[in-house]
């Protein structure tokens, strides 16, 4: 079973009712690509981290969203 690589991003997606399909559509990437990033099967390019932040969560930091361990939203 794959482990979620970005627990804070996963939590924010859930809080805002955004699915991986929705995220993939917003950043113009295949859903399978996003799924592989989120499950740690492929590395997420740094540029895509910033793109996700800007498109979906402009008020949250990249450090928070892409931390490998859950941290509180500050």
N, CA, C and O atoms as a DFTB+ gen file, in Angstrom:
296 C
 N C O
     1  1       0.848      -1.184       0.000
     2  2       0.000       0.000       0.000
     3  2       0.891       1.246       0.000
     4  3       1.840       1.340       0.778
     5  1       0.579       2.182      -0.868
     6  2       1.366       3.408      -0.965
     7  2       1.010       4.350       0.185
     8  3      -0.137       4.419       0.628
     9  1       2.009       5.055       0.644
    10  2       1.838       6.020       1.726
    11  2       1.694       7.405       1.111
    12  3       2.392       7.744       0.155
    13  1       0.792       8.195       1.661
    14  2       0.638       9.565       1.180
    15  2       1.912      10.339       1.488
    16  3       2.358      10.393       2.634
    17  1       2.481      10.927       0.468
    18  2       3.750      11.614       0.619
    19  2       3.587      13.022       1.192
    20  3       4.473      13.503       1.898
    21  1       2.485      13.677       0.904
    22  2       2.274      15.060       1.329
    23  2       1.015      15.139       2.196
    24  3      -0.052      15.509       1.707
    25  1       1.135      14.791       3.482
    26  2      -0.065      14.740       4.330
    27  2      -0.770      16.088       4.477
    28  3      -1.997      16.128       4.566
    29  1      -0.031      17.177       4.503
    30  2      -0.678      18.487       4.644
    31  2      -1.440      18.854       3.377
    32  3      -2.554      19.372       3.453
    33  1      -0.853      18.594       2.217
    34  2      -1.546      18.854       0.962
    35  2      -2.803      17.990       0.890
    36  3      -3.867      18.477       0.509
    37  1      -2.691      16.724       1.249
    38  2      -3.851      15.831       1.247
    39  2      -4.946      16.357       2.169
    40  3      -6.127      16.317       1.822
    41  1      -4.561      16.842       3.329
    42  2      -5.536      17.374       4.288
    43  2      -6.223      18.624       3.739
    44  3      -7.437      18.778       3.874
    45  1      -5.456      19.504       3.129
    46  2      -6.042      20.731       2.566
    47  2      -6.962      20.416       1.393
    48  3      -8.015      21.037       1.247
    49  1      -6.577      19.462       0.563
    50  2      -7.455      19.053      -0.535
    51  2      -8.783      18.563       0.026
    52  3      -9.848      18.939      -0.464
    53  1      -8.718      17.720       1.059
    54  2      -9.940      17.194       1.675
    55  2     -10.768      18.311       2.299
    56  3     -11.987      18.339       2.129
    57  1     -10.130      19.230       3.017
    58  2     -10.849      20.341       3.656
    59  2     -11.610      21.183       2.651
    60  3     -12.692      21.694       2.939
    61  1     -11.031      21.320       1.469
    62  2     -11.626      22.176       0.439
    63  2     -12.437      21.384      -0.592
    64  3     -12.915      21.947      -1.576
    65  1     -12.585      20.094      -0.364
    66  2     -13.382      19.271      -1.266
    67  2     -12.792      19.154      -2.663
    68  3     -13.522      19.026      -3.646
    69  1     -11.460      19.198      -2.746
    70  2     -10.764      19.110      -4.034
    71  2     -10.217      17.693      -4.183
    72  3      -9.465      17.220      -3.331
    73  1     -10.591      17.029      -5.251
    74  2     -10.094      15.676      -5.511
    75  2      -8.783      15.743      -6.284
    76  3      -8.408      16.793      -6.805
    77  1      -8.094      14.610      -6.351
    78  2      -6.884      14.553      -7.182
    79  2      -7.236      14.806      -8.642
    80  3      -6.449      15.405      -9.375
    81  1      -8.409      14.354      -9.070
    82  2      -8.860      14.647     -10.440
    83  2      -9.005      16.146     -10.648
    84  3      -8.588      16.676     -11.678
    85  1      -9.598      16.836      -9.668
    86  2      -9.752      18.287      -9.757
    87  2      -8.393      18.974      -9.829
    88  3      -8.180      19.869     -10.647
    89  1      -7.475      18.541      -8.963
    90  2      -6.144      19.142      -8.947
    91  2      -5.452      18.925     -10.288
    92  3      -4.846      19.848     -10.831
    93  1      -5.541      17.712     -10.821
    94  2      -4.915      17.401     -12.112
    95  2      -5.463      18.310     -13.206
    96  3      -4.713      18.822     -14.037
    97  1      -6.763      18.502     -13.196
    98  2      -7.381      19.365     -14.204
    99  2      -6.900      20.807     -14.066
   100  3      -6.604      21.467     -15.062
   101  1      -6.824      21.298     -12.818
   102  2      -6.408      22.692     -12.586
   103  2      -4.981      22.963     -13.023
   104  3      -4.662      24.071     -13.454
   105  1      -4.103      21.942     -12.913
   106  2      -2.695      22.163     -13.301
   107  2      -2.377      21.527     -14.655
   108  3      -1.226      21.506     -15.091
   109  1      -3.426      21.008     -15.313
   110  2      -3.298      20.466     -16.668
   111  2      -2.318      19.293     -16.743
   112  3      -1.437      19.249     -17.602
   113  1      -2.495      18.355     -15.826
   114  2      -1.687      17.140     -15.781
   115  2      -2.610      15.934     -15.748
   116  3      -3.738      16.043     -15.266
   117  1      -2.163      14.790     -16.246
   118  2      -2.982      13.582     -16.132
   119  2      -3.199      13.189     -14.672
   120  3      -2.313      13.354     -13.833
   121  1      -4.379      12.673     -14.387
   122  2      -4.696      12.238     -13.027
   123  2      -3.700      11.207     -12.528
   124  3      -3.313      11.237     -11.359
   125  1      -3.282      10.302     -13.389
   126  2      -2.320       9.264     -12.983
   127  2      -0.998       9.888     -12.530
   128  3      -0.380       9.404     -11.582
   129  1      -0.562      10.952     -13.196
   130  2       0.667      11.652     -12.801
   131  2       0.517      12.223     -11.399
   132  3       1.397      12.055     -10.556
   133  1      -0.592      12.893     -11.155
   134  2      -0.847      13.475      -9.830
   135  2      -0.913      12.375      -8.777
   136  3      -0.366      12.528      -7.685
   137  1      -1.576      11.274      -9.095
   138  2      -1.667      10.159      -8.160
   139  2      -0.283       9.610      -7.822
   140  3       0.004       9.321      -6.660
   141  1       0.558       9.470      -8.813
   142  2       1.926       8.965      -8.565
   143  2       2.714       9.933      -7.682
   144  3       3.472       9.494      -6.818
   145  1       2.548      11.230      -7.884
   146  2       3.218      12.208      -7.032
   147  2       2.722      12.089      -5.594
   148  3       3.518      12.034      -4.657
   149  1       1.407      12.049      -5.429
   150  2       0.815      12.045      -4.099
   151  2       1.136      10.770      -3.328
   152  3       1.195      10.789      -2.098
   153  1       1.344       9.674      -4.031
   154  2       1.654       8.402      -3.376
   155  2       3.145       8.123      -3.298
   156  3       3.554       7.061      -2.827
   157  1       3.967       9.070      -3.756
   158  2       5.411       8.921      -3.647
   159  2       6.024       7.963      -4.649
   160  3       7.184       7.579      -4.507
   161  1       5.268       7.575      -5.654
   162  2       5.829       6.665      -6.665
   163  2       6.717       7.410      -7.655
   164  3       7.619       6.820      -8.250
   165  1       6.465       8.696      -7.831
   166  2       7.304       9.553      -8.667
   167  2       7.564      10.840      -7.908
   168  3       6.735      11.281      -7.112
   169  1       8.720      11.440      -8.159
   170  2       9.045      12.722      -7.531
   171  2       8.216      13.828      -8.188
   172  3       8.053      13.853      -9.408
   173  1       7.703      14.730      -7.374
   174  2       6.980      15.881      -7.905
   175  2       7.988      16.978      -8.222
   176  3       8.745      17.385      -7.342
   177  1       8.013      17.461      -9.456
   178  2       8.937      18.551      -9.794
   179  2       8.644      19.796      -8.940
   180  3       7.488      20.112      -8.655
   181  1       9.688      20.474      -8.553
   182  2       9.551      21.658      -7.700
   183  2       8.624      22.683      -8.338
   184  3       7.809      23.298      -7.649
   185  1       8.741      22.867      -9.632
   186  2       7.881      23.828     -10.317
   187  2       6.408      23.493     -10.164
   188  3       5.567      24.388     -10.075
   189  1       6.094      22.205     -10.134
   190  2       4.700      21.790      -9.960
   191  2       4.220      22.064      -8.540
   192  3       3.040      22.347      -8.331
   193  1       5.114      21.985      -7.568
   194  2       4.748      22.331      -6.188
   195  2       4.293      23.791      -6.130
   196  3       3.263      24.107      -5.533
   197  1       5.060      24.660      -6.748
   198  2       4.707      26.077      -6.756
   199  2       3.431      26.321      -7.551
   200  3       2.618      27.170      -7.184
   201  1       3.258      25.586      -8.625
   202  2       2.051      25.740      -9.441
   203  2       0.808      25.320      -8.654
   204  3      -0.213      26.006      -8.701
   205  1       0.886      24.210      -7.938
   206  2      -0.238      23.745      -7.121
   207  2      -0.548      24.758      -6.034
   208  3      -1.710      25.081      -5.788
   209  1       0.490      25.256      -5.389
   210  2       0.306      26.271      -4.353
   211  2      -0.417      27.488      -4.913
   212  3      -1.393      27.950      -4.322
   213  1       0.050      28.016      -6.048
   214  2      -0.537      29.226      -6.631
   215  2      -1.956      28.996      -7.141
   216  3      -2.826      29.850      -6.968
   217  1      -2.190      27.851      -7.765
   218  2      -3.512      27.555      -8.339
   219  2      -4.560      27.222      -7.281
   220  3      -5.718      27.623      -7.401
   221  1      -4.156      26.495      -6.254
   222  2      -5.134      25.975      -5.303
   223  2      -5.083      26.611      -3.920
   224  3      -6.125      26.814      -3.296
   225  1      -3.899      26.924      -3.440
   226  2      -3.750      27.393      -2.058
   227  2      -2.785      28.581      -1.973
   228  3      -1.745      28.480      -1.322
   229  1      -3.113      29.698      -2.617
   230  2      -2.172      30.833      -2.646
   231  2      -1.851      31.416      -1.272
   232  3      -0.838      32.099      -1.116
   233  1      -2.698      31.158      -0.275
   234  2      -2.463      31.711       1.063
   235  2      -1.675      30.788       1.976
   236  3      -1.406      31.133       3.127
   237  1      -1.298      29.602       1.466
   238  2      -0.530      28.652       2.276
   239  2       0.900      28.575       1.739
   240  3       1.143      28.824       0.558
   241  1       1.830      28.231       2.608
   242  2       3.232      28.169       2.187
   243  2       3.562      26.830       1.517
   244  3       2.939      25.806       1.799
   245  1       4.527      26.865       0.648
   246  2       5.028      25.648       0.007
   247  2       5.595      24.719       1.072
   248  3       5.393      23.506       1.004
   249  1       6.300      25.272       2.053
   250  2       6.874      24.462       3.133
   251  2       5.794      23.676       3.861
   252  3       5.976      22.496       4.159
   253  1       4.679      24.321       4.145
   254  2       3.580      23.646       4.830
   255  2       2.955      22.580       3.924
   256  3       2.824      21.423       4.324
   257  1       2.575      22.967       2.717
   258  2       1.860      22.058       1.825
   259  2       2.652      20.807       1.498
   260  3       2.079      19.721       1.408
   261  1       3.963      20.938       1.320
   262  2       4.754      19.816       0.832
   263  2       5.688      19.209       1.877
   264  3       6.652      18.522       1.541
   265  1       5.387      19.472       3.142
   266  2       6.138      18.826       4.223
   267  2       5.873      17.332       4.189
   268  3       4.773      16.892       3.856
   269  1       6.884      16.562       4.533
   270  2       6.721      15.095       4.506
   271  2       6.025      14.566       5.761
   272  3       5.555      13.428       5.771
   273  1       5.957      15.361       6.797
   274  2       5.271      15.004       8.042
   275  2       4.163      16.020       8.284
   276  3       4.315      17.191       7.939
   277  1       3.046      15.587       8.875
   278  2       1.975      16.536       9.168
   279  2       2.455      17.628      10.127
   280  3       3.104      17.345      11.133
   281  1       2.129      18.862       9.801
   282  2       2.419      19.989      10.692
   283  2       1.175      20.859      10.747
   284  3       0.335      20.815       9.848
   285  1       1.062      21.641      11.799
   286  2      -0.120      22.506      11.913
   287  2       0.005      23.661      10.927
   288  3       1.099      24.155      10.655
   289  1      -1.129      24.072      10.405
   290  2      -1.194      25.212       9.486
   291  2      -1.011      26.482      10.287
   292  3      -1.802      26.777      11.183
   293  1       0.014      27.224       9.973
   294  2       0.305      28.430      10.761
   295  2      -0.084      29.665      10.032
   296  3       0.091      30.769      10.548
